[in-house]
């Protein structure tokens, strides 16, 4: 009876977490899930280049860096496109470009051609992110945005968890099938967006950010974003947090390998991250959606920093998995709350550029993190890397406390309710200049 009651409570909690969001959000959510279900290149690129093509680990690292550099390059450009052309055209262009470039990459043999196309794949695959984030902010009321961002993040990780397992079997059969499969799934995303997701860019330029002193949506340029001191502070802190979380995929496998653990040991330990996110994202969302974002960001920064810091004391796969549990909880909290903060600080007509700058912080961290972990481990040892993560987490927590002292406690913004009938037609305004 108690088990049935517990199941009933869990069912009610899940229903309350997912209810009340606009239909357009769920089509966007479906597109995100399908996109991540098809993920292959980012997961298996290194294995493909070293095992299938016979290239060196150094070359595989170079290609991975170029893939990341493509994401850095496209972040700001995609943000500008999101504001000028609209959310929907930007997503469509990015998804079709991703599908084509991924399919082409599967047929490339020459090392220069592989590197060049991998750069293009990185550009295309990252270009839809500012548009997706801006559209969620457009169509979801302010009081539900943290919940919506959390559910979208859950879709990303659910899709990635399923695709990682499935893609492993596909890779044993044919790497080319993996590339073609990802291209096909990405095209399905484009079809979903084309048929079901309306343009959501606000029509009127009168909508503004909700924070006192935030720039108006009129005349937003990249220079406007760069001059927004509080927002750029958030971007800087996002970069620090991203540096920490990236160590789970660049520093942790190296450190475990140096300690004599196998690749399967690392896979077993890091799988805890995906399992926890899939299992806990919805209940944690229910817990955090009405709480003060300032405290949540402080707590998530400390959990991230000290979760990795505890790795210095891990000596078994079980202990490594335990430390991963700690920083995964920080990740579950940080992602939706930080996205909500970015929206809060962004004027409605500048959301694309603001989201592009925010996306840039994560793309840049993906480039810097491997260099950081390699230098620290080679010259000082893994213990210093985990100690550095703890210091970075502490610094990030203090930074969030400083930046958010004067923000409203609830983190609420002025709700711009989405009405498809009033949404702008995706035609670039003639008077707005690039950037």
Number of C-alpha atoms within 10 A of each C-alpha: 6 7 8 9 10 11 12 12 12 13 12 11 15 15 12 11 21 14 9 10 16 14 13 21 20 17 18 21 22 17 25 21 21 23 26 24 25 26 25 26 23 13 14 17 19 21 17 18 20 15 12 13 12 11 15 13 14 11 15 20 15 14 23 22 20 22 29 25 20 24 28 26 18 24 29 24 20 32 32 29 24 33 29 25 17 25 30 23 21 24 26 21 15 24 27 21 21 25 25 17 22 28 22 18 21 19 13 15 11 9 14 11 14 18 21 16 22 28 22 22 29 27 27 27 24 25 32 27 24 31 30 24 22 29 27 21 31 27 25 24 20 21 17 18 27 29 26 28 23 26 20 24 21 25 24 20 22 19 21 23 20 15 22 18 10 16 26 16 13 18 18 9 11 13 22 16 16 26 26 21 21 26 27 19 20 30 21 19 26 24 16 17 22 15 9 15 21 22 23 25 31 25 14 14 14 13 17 22 23 21 18 11 9 16 21 19 20 16 15 23 19 20 10 16 20 13 12 17 12 16 22 17 15 22 22 17 24 24 23 21 27 21 25 26 25 19 21 17 14 17 23 22 20 19 21 21 13 13 12 9 16 13 13 9 19 20 12 15 21 21 14 18 22 18 15 16 23 19 12 15 23 20 13 17 23 18 12 17 21 14 14 15 27 23 15 19 25 21 19 26 32 27 26 30 29 24 27 29 25 21 24 17 13 15 12 14 16 13 15 25 20 18 23 25 22 20 26 27 21 24 21 23 26 24 17 26 27 22 19 27 22 22 27 24 25 29 25 30 27 31 32 33 32 33 28 31 27 26 26 24 24 25 24 19 23 26 20 17 21 18 13 16 24 18 13 17 18 9 9 11 15 23 17 16 26 27 18 19 27 23 16 23 29 19 19 26 24 16 18 21 15 13 16 18 10 10 16 15 13 13 22 21 21 14 18 16 13 19 12 15 10 13 16 15 15 20 10 14 10 7 7 13 12 10 17
